[in-house]
Amino acid sequence: MTWLLMVIILNLDASPPQVHETKILEILNSEKECLKKHKAFFKELKEQKISVPANFNLGCVLLKGTRI
């Protein structure tokens, strides 16, 4: 299975909040690998004392595809 480590930036000024931008940071082969990268991302931010903005979302998404 293919997993995407994705960033979603929200527009919190809209009601309800809307997706402003999305980016795929990495394409991975397992959920375990994706969760490991997710954890490492936030650990690095914490070590560098970088705060995460309220509109920032990072997550692992399973890519479901249909074979032709």
MIGUMAR-719953 format. One line per 10 residues: number of its first residue (from 1); for each residue x, z negated, y negated of C-alpha. Coordinates in steps of 0.05 Angstrom, whole numbers, plus 5000, padded with zeros to 4 digits. Layout:
NUM	X Z Y  ...
# end
This chain:
1	5000 5000 5000  5021 5012 4929  5018 4958 4876  5024 4967 4801  5054 4914 4755  5013 4928 4693  5010 4903 4622  4944 4905 4585  4943 4892 4511  4875 4872 4485
11	4844 4882 4416  4818 4812 4405  4789 4830 4337  4734 4869 4371  4673 4835 4401  4674 4837 4460  4750 4846 4466  4772 4916 4482  4833 4946 4517  4881 4969 4463
21	4938 4994 4508  4961 4994 4580  5029 5005 4611  5054 5007 4683  5119 4968 4685  5135 4979 4758  5107 5011 4821  5118 4966 4882  5106 4970 4957  5074 4902 4969
31	5033 4848 4935  5087 4797 4951  5139 4839 4915  5093 4849 4855  5078 4775 4849  5152 4759 4853  5165 4807 4794  5106 4777 4756  5134 4707 4764  5204 4729 4745
41	5177 4764 4682  5146 4699 4655  5206 4657 4677  5252 4701 4636  5207 4696 4575  5207 4620 4582  5283 4617 4589  5290 4659 4526  5238 4616 4491  5193 4676 4477
51	5120 4659 4470  5067 4704 4501  5016 4731 4451  4942 4716 4465  4927 4790 4472  4980 4801 4527  4959 4806 4600  5005 4820 4659  4980 4829 4729  4987 4862 4797
61	4937 4916 4812  4926 4950 4879  4927 5025 4873  4872 5053 4917  4880 5126 4930  4841 5177 4969  4879 5226 5012  4858 5298 5009
# end
